[in-house]
Amino acid sequence: MANGDLTHLDESGNVRMVDVGQKDVSHRSAVAESFITLPSELLKQFSDGDLKTKKGSVIQTAIIAGIMAAKKTDQLIPLCHPLPLTKCNITIQAQTDGLHIACEVACSARTGVEMEALTGASVAALTVYDMCKSYGHEMEIRFCRLLTKSGGKSDYHRHETS
């Protein structure tokens, strides 16, 4: 891949923040997902939809942490633009071997919200790990990936599932 293909590098290969000042403001949205495996004995604790620990509700705390992280993505990821999010919705659902986390983000801006969705899903998974680590460290965050994005130059939709 040539340097010209990487938007965060100038023609000399130096890091830069992309200038989006000339782009039109448009509605942008993205959905990202993450998955954390849990040992079966721990997963059973989520049979009522959530697990209450000494630190509080695992799922509700993870949702709040994910939303907070999505809102602060520009402070966590170098070169990300600050975005006025109009929507951040995180869902966490128990599956047979762990918790599926989805983060949906939207805004009207000159640049997309993929990083905000990915950050929200990642931090929600990390929060589950933190809240449950007293039950053991046999948890694993398997992936964090973009599922869809719309707005801007191109749309994206992940076709394969796993």
Secondary structure, DSSP 8 states (H G I E B T S, - for coil): --GGG-TTB-TTS-B-----TTS--EEEEEEEEEEEE--HHHHGGGTTS--EETTEEHHHHHHHHHHHHHHTHHHHSTT-----EEEEEEEEEE-SSEEEEEEEEEEEESS--HHHHHHHHHHHHHHHHHHHGGG-S--EEEEEEEEEEESSS--EE-----
